[in-house]
Amino acid sequence: MEKDATLEMKREASMNSRNNHSWATRCLTTTLLAGASLVVIGCASGPTNHEKNVASAEQRWKDARGGLLLQAAQRQFDAGDLQQSTKTLDDAINYDPSNAKLHLLSARISMEKGLLERSFRQLELAWSLSEKLSEIPYYQGVIQQRWQNYDLARDYYIKAGELEADNVAYLMAAAEMDLALKQNQAALDRLLARVDYFDQNAGIRVAVADIYRMLQDYDKAITYYRQAVLLDPESFTTIEQLANTLMLAERFGEAIGVYEQLLVNDAFASRDDLKQTLATCYVRSGQLAKARKLYEAMRQANAHDVAAWVGLGDVAMKQQDLVTAMRVANRLQNLAPDQHEGFLLAGLCYHQREDHARAAAMFNRAMALMPQSSEPAILLGLSLQQSGKLEAAAQAYAEAIRRQPQDQRARQLLERLAQVTP
C-alpha cells in the first residue's frame, strides 16, 4: 500500500510539474507576442530616436557641405569666374536642392549673363524655399527695374526693406523707383521718414539733397549736402554737388570757398570746368581781379582754351579794358571762326568806341552764327539806331522778336523807336 501511495504521489508531482511548465511557457509566449506587437506598433507610428538622430546628422552634414560649396561658388562669382561658379553651384544644388541661398546665387549668375527670365524663375524657386532672405525680393526688384516695370520693382524693394529694415540700400532703391515714376514728392517723403534713423549714413542725405535740388529748393538741398559732407568728408563728389548747388542758389561767396577747397586737391586741380565755374563765381560776386587772374592762368596753360578766352574778354569788358577785350576778340575769331563769341565781343568793343559801322558788321556776323538768339539782333538794332539808321534798326528789332517772341527787350525797343520815328 505504501509503495502504491508513493507512486501516486510521484505521478501527481510529475503532472503538476508539466502543468507549471506549460503555464510558464504560455506566459512567456504571451509576453513575447505582446512585446513584438509593441515593436510593430512603434515602427508604424514613426522613426525611432536613433533614426531621427541619423536624419538630423545627415541634414547637418548637408548644410555644412552646402555651405562650403556656396562659399566656394561665391568666391568664384566675386572673381568673375561665372563658368566655374555655375559648375560649383550645380554640384551643390544636386547635393542639397532645398538650400535657397544656392538658388539665389545661381539667379545672380544668370542675371550677370543677361538671362533675366531664367534668373527671375530661379529667384521664385529660392523664395519658395525661404521667405526670410531679403536679397531674393531685392534682386527680383532689380530685374523688374531692368524690364522698366518700375511699380513692380518698387514693391519688391519695399518687401526687401521689410525683411531687413536696417538696409538703407533697399530704402533708396524704392525711392529711386518713385523718381522713375515721376513721383518726386513720394520719393522725398519716403527718405525723410527714415533719414533720422540712418543718422550716420551720408548716402541717404545725398539722395534727399538731390531731390530737393530737382525741386529747386536749393537751401534745403544745401543743408543735406552739408550733413553728408560732415559724415563723409572724403567724398569729393558730394562736395562738388554742394558747390554747384550753392552757385544755383546764387550764394557765390560760399560756393567760392568750396570750389577753392576742391581745386586744392590733386584729383581736381586739372579740372578746367571747375576753374571756369569758380571764375564765374568771382565775377558774380564782384571779384573781377581774381576772375581775370584765373582766366589768364587758364589761357596760359592752354592757349586754345576758347572758354578761358571768352571769360577773359567778358571780364575785360566789365573792367572797361577795351584794348584787352579787342585783343581777345581777334584771338577768338582766329581760334574759333565758326563760333559767335569773337564777333560779338568785337562788336561790343566797336559799339563802346562809337564805331557803329564796324559794330554793325560784327553783329551781323554774330547773327549768322547765332540763328536762334535775339541778342545779336538787338545789339545790331542799337548800333543802327545810334547811327541814325532807324528803319534798319526797326528791322533788326523785328528780327529779334521773330527769333525769340518772348524777349520783351526787343518789343520795348521797337515800341520806343516807333514813337520817335516820323
C-alpha positions in Angstrom: 0.0 0.0 0.0 2.8 2.4 0.9 4.5 1.7 -2.4 1.3 2.4 -4.3 0.8 5.7 -2.4 4.4 6.7 -3.2 3.9 6.0 -6.9 0.7 8.0 -6.9 2.4 11.0 -5.3 5.2 10.9 -7.8 2.7 10.9 -10.7 0.9 13.9 -9.2 4.2 15.8 -8.8 5.1 15.0 -12.4 1.7 16.2 -13.6 2.0 19.4 -11.6 5.5 20.0 -12.9 4.3 19.6 -16.5 1.3 21.9 -15.9 3.5 24.5 -14.3 6.0 24.3 -17.2 3.1 24.6 -19.7 1.7 27.6 -17.9 5.1 29.3 -17.8 5.6 28.7 -21.4 2.3 30.2 -22.3 3.0 33.2 -20.2 6.4 33.7 -21.8 4.9 33.3 -25.3 2.2 35.8 -24.5 4.8 38.3 -23.2 6.9 37.9 -26.3 4.0 38.3 -28.6 2.9 41.5 -26.7 6.4 42.9 -27.0 6.5 42.1 -30.6 3.2 43.9 -31.1 4.6 47.0 -29.3 7.6 47.0 -31.6 5.4 46.7 -34.7 3.2 49.5 -33.4 6.2 51.7 -32.6 7.7 51.2 -36.0 4.4 52.0 -37.7 3.9 55.3 -35.6 7.3 57.0 -36.7 11.0 56.8 -36.7 12.9 55.8 -33.6 15.1 58.3 -31.8 18.1 56.6 -33.4 16.6 57.2 -36.9 15.8 60.8 -36.0 19.4 61.4 -34.8 20.7 59.8 -38.0 18.5 62.1 -40.2 19.5 65.1 -38.2 23.2 64.3 -38.6 22.7 63.8 -42.3 21.0 67.2 -42.6 23.7 68.9 -40.6 26.3 67.4 -42.9 24.3 68.5 -45.9 24.1 72.1 -44.5 27.8 72.1 -43.8 28.7 70.7 -47.2 26.3 73.0 -49.0 27.7 76.0 -47.0 31.2 75.2 -48.1 30.2 74.8 -51.7 28.3 78.1 -51.5 31.3 79.9 -50.2 33.4 78.5 -53.0 30.9 79.5 -55.6 30.6 82.9 -54.1 34.4 83.5 -54.3 34.4 82.3 -57.9 31.5 84.7 -58.6 33.2 87.6 -57.0 36.3 86.9 -59.0 34.2 87.0 -62.2 34.6 83.3 -63.0 31.0 82.7 -63.8 31.6 79.4 -65.5 33.3 77.7 -62.6 30.9 79.3 -60.1 28.0 77.8 -62.1 29.6 74.3 -62.1 30.2 74.5 -58.3 26.6 75.6 -57.7 25.2 72.8 -59.9 27.1 70.3 -57.8 25.9 71.9 -54.6 22.2 72.0 -55.7 22.3 68.4 -56.7 23.6 67.6 -53.2 21.3 70.0 -51.3 18.4 71.1 -53.6 16.5 72.7 -50.7 19.2 75.4 -50.0 17.6 78.7 -51.0 21.0 80.5 -50.9 22.3 78.3 -53.6 19.4 79.1 -55.9 19.8 82.8 -55.1 23.4 82.9 -56.2 22.6 80.8 -59.3 20.0 83.5 -60.1 22.6 86.2 -59.7 24.9 84.4 -62.2 22.0 84.2 -64.7 21.4 87.9 -64.2 25.1 88.7 -64.9 24.8 86.7 -68.1 21.7 88.7 -69.1 19.3 85.7 -68.7 16.7 87.7 -66.8 13.8 85.4 -67.4 15.8 82.4 -66.1 17.1 84.5 -63.2 13.6 85.5 -62.2 12.4 81.9 -62.2 15.4 80.9 -60.0 14.6 83.7 -57.6 10.9 82.5 -57.4 12.2 79.0 -56.6 14.6 80.4 -53.9 11.6 82.3 -52.4 9.5 79.2 -52.3 12.3 77.6 -50.2 12.9 80.5 -47.9 10.8 83.7 -47.4 13.4 85.2 -45.0 16.2 86.1 -47.4 15.8 89.9 -48.2 18.2 89.6 -51.1 15.6 87.5 -53.1 13.0 90.3 -53.4 15.7 92.8 -53.9 17.1 91.1 -57.0 13.5 90.5 -58.2 13.2 94.2 -58.0 16.4 94.7 -59.9 15.1 92.5 -62.7 11.8 94.3 -62.8 13.6 97.6 -62.9 15.6 96.4 -65.9 12.3 95.5 -67.6 11.2 99.1 -66.7 8.3 97.8 -64.6 9.1 100.4 -62.0 6.0 100.0 -59.9 6.6 96.2 -59.5 10.3 96.9 -58.8 9.3 99.3 -56.1 7.1 96.7 -54.5 9.9 94.2 -54.4 12.3 96.7 -52.9 9.8 97.6 -50.2 9.4 93.9 -49.4 13.2 93.5 -49.1 13.2 96.5 -46.8 10.5 95.0 -44.6 12.7 91.8 -44.2 15.8 93.9 -43.5 14.8 97.3 -42.2 18.4 98.3 -41.4 19.5 98.0 -45.1 19.4 101.6 -46.4 20.1 100.4 -49.9 16.6 98.8 -50.2 15.0 102.1 -49.0 17.0 104.1 -51.5 16.1 101.7 -54.3 12.4 102.1 -53.6 12.8 105.9 -53.6 14.7 105.6 -57.0 11.6 103.9 -58.4 9.4 106.7 -57.1 11.6 109.1 -59.1 11.4 106.9 -62.2 7.6 107.0 -61.9 7.8 110.9 -61.7 6.7 110.8 -58.1 9.4 113.1 -56.7 7.5 114.1 -53.6 6.8 110.5 -52.7 10.5 109.7 -53.0 11.3 112.6 -50.8 8.7 111.6 -48.1 10.0 108.0 -48.2 13.5 109.1 -47.5 12.7 111.8 -44.9 10.7 109.3 -42.9 13.9 107.3 -42.3 16.7 109.9 -42.5 17.0 110.3 -38.8 17.0 106.5 -38.3 20.1 106.3 -40.5 21.8 109.1 -38.6 25.3 108.0 -39.7 24.6 107.4 -43.3 25.8 110.0 -45.8 24.2 108.4 -48.9 20.6 108.9 -47.8 21.3 112.6 -47.2 22.8 113.0 -50.6 19.7 111.4 -52.1 17.4 113.8 -50.1 19.6 116.7 -51.3 19.4 115.6 -54.9 15.6 115.6 -54.8 15.4 119.0 -53.1 17.7 120.3 -55.9 15.4 118.8 -58.6 12.5 120.6 -56.8 14.6 123.7 -56.9 14.6 124.0 -53.1 18.3 124.8 -53.1 18.6 125.9 -49.5 17.3 122.6 -48.1 19.4 120.7 -50.6 22.5 122.6 -49.3 21.6 121.7 -45.7 21.5 117.9 -46.5 24.7 118.1 -48.7 26.5 119.7 -45.8 25.3 117.0 -43.5 26.5 114.4 -46.0 29.9 116.1 -46.2 30.3 116.1 -42.4 29.6 112.3 -42.3 31.8 111.6 -45.3 34.4 114.4 -45.7 36.4 112.4 -48.3 33.5 112.3 -50.8 34.6 114.9 -53.2 31.7 114.2 -55.5 29.3 115.3 -52.7 31.5 118.4 -52.1 31.2 119.2 -55.8 27.4 118.8 -55.7 27.4 121.1 -52.7 29.4 123.8 -54.6 27.2 123.5 -57.7 24.0 123.9 -55.6 25.5 126.9 -53.8 26.0 128.5 -57.2 22.5 127.7 -58.3 21.2 129.4 -55.1 23.4 132.4 -56.0 25.3 132.0 -52.8 28.5 132.8 -54.6 30.7 133.6 -51.7 30.1 130.2 -50.1 30.5 128.5 -53.4 33.9 130.1 -53.9 35.2 128.6 -50.7 34.0 125.1 -51.7 35.4 125.3 -55.2 38.7 126.6 -53.9 38.8 123.6 -51.5 38.2 121.2 -54.4 40.9 122.7 -56.6 43.5 122.3 -53.9 43.0 118.5 -54.2 45.3 116.9 -56.7 42.4 114.9 -58.2 40.6 118.1 -59.1 43.5 120.5 -59.7 43.3 119.9 -63.5 39.5 120.3 -63.8 39.1 123.3 -66.2 35.3 123.1 -65.8 35.7 123.8 -62.0 38.1 126.6 -62.7 35.6 128.1 -65.2 32.8 127.8 -62.6 35.0 129.4 -59.9 35.8 132.3 -62.2 32.1 132.8 -62.9 31.5 132.9 -59.1 34.3 135.5 -58.8 32.6 137.6 -61.5 29.1 137.2 -60.0 30.4 138.3 -56.6 32.2 141.3 -58.0 35.8 139.9 -57.6 36.8 140.8 -61.1 40.6 140.9 -60.4 40.5 137.3 -59.1 38.4 136.1 -62.1 40.8 137.8 -64.5 43.8 136.2 -62.8 42.3 132.8 -63.0 41.3 133.2 -66.7 44.8 134.4 -67.5 46.2 131.3 -65.8 43.9 129.0 -67.8 44.8 130.8 -71.0 48.5 130.4 -70.4 48.1 126.7 -69.5 46.2 126.1 -72.8 46.3 128.8 -75.5 43.5 127.0 -77.3 41.0 127.1 -74.4 38.2 129.0 -76.0 36.2 129.2 -72.7 39.1 130.8 -71.0 39.5 133.4 -73.7 35.7 134.2 -73.7 35.8 134.6 -69.9 38.8 136.9 -70.1 37.1 139.0 -72.7 33.9 139.3 -70.6 36.0 140.4 -67.5 37.9 142.9 -69.7 34.6 144.5 -70.9 33.4 144.7 -67.3 36.6 146.5 -66.4 36.2 148.8 -69.4 39.6 147.5 -70.7 38.7 147.8 -74.4 42.3 147.1 -75.5 42.4 143.7 -73.9 38.8 143.0 -74.9 39.6 143.7 -78.6 42.8 141.6 -78.4 40.7 138.7 -77.0 38.1 139.2 -79.7 40.7 139.0 -82.5 42.2 135.9 -80.9 38.8 134.2 -80.7 38.0 135.0 -84.3 41.2 133.2 -85.4 40.8 130.4 -82.8 37.1 129.7 -83.4 35.9 131.3 -86.6 32.7 129.2 -86.6 31.7 130.5 -83.2 30.0 133.8 -82.4 31.9 134.9 -79.3 34.8 136.6 -81.1 32.5 138.6 -83.4 30.0 139.5 -80.7 32.8 140.8 -78.4 34.4 142.8 -81.2 31.0 144.4 -82.0 30.7 145.4 -78.3 34.1 147.0 -78.4 33.3 148.9 -81.6 30.0 149.9 -80.1 31.7 151.3 -77.0 34.1 153.3 -79.2 31.0 154.5 -81.2 32.3 153.0 -84.4 28.8 151.9 -85.3 29.5 150.8 -88.8 32.1 148.3 -87.7 30.0 147.3 -84.8 27.1 146.5 -87.1 29.3 144.4 -89.3 30.4 142.3 -86.3 26.9 141.9 -85.0 25.7 140.8 -88.5 28.5 138.1 -88.4 27.3 137.1 -84.9 23.7 136.9 -86.0 24.6 134.5 -88.8 26.3 132.2 -86.2 23.5 132.5 -83.7 20.4 131.9 -85.8 18.1 131.3 -82.7 19.3 134.1 -80.5 17.8 137.6 -80.2 20.9 139.1 -78.6 23.0 140.0 -81.7 19.9 141.3 -83.5 19.1 143.7 -80.5 22.7 144.9 -80.4 22.7 145.4 -84.2 19.5 147.4 -83.8 21.1 149.6 -81.1 24.1 150.3 -83.3 21.9 151.2 -86.3 19.6 153.4 -84.2 22.5 155.3 -82.7 24.0 155.8 -86.2 20.6 157.3 -87.3 19.5 154.3 -89.4 16.1 154.0 -87.8 14.4 151.9 -90.4 17.2 149.3 -90.4 17.1 149.4 -86.6 13.4 148.6 -86.6 14.0 145.7 -88.9 16.7 144.4 -86.6 14.4 144.6 -83.6 11.7 142.8 -85.6 14.1 140.1 -86.4 15.0 139.7 -82.7 11.2 139.3 -81.9 10.9 136.7 -84.7 13.7 134.7 -83.2 12.5 134.9 -79.6 8.9 136.2 -79.4 9.1 136.2 -75.6 12.0 138.7 -75.5 10.5 141.8 -74.0 13.6 144.0 -74.6 13.2 143.8 -78.3 9.5 144.7 -78.1 10.1 147.7 -75.9 12.9 149.0 -78.1 10.8 148.6 -81.2 7.9 150.5 -79.4 10.1 153.3 -78.3 11.6 153.6 -81.8 8.1 153.8 -83.3 7.3 156.7 -81.0 10.3 158.8 -82.3 10.1 157.7 -85.9 8.2 160.3 -88.1 
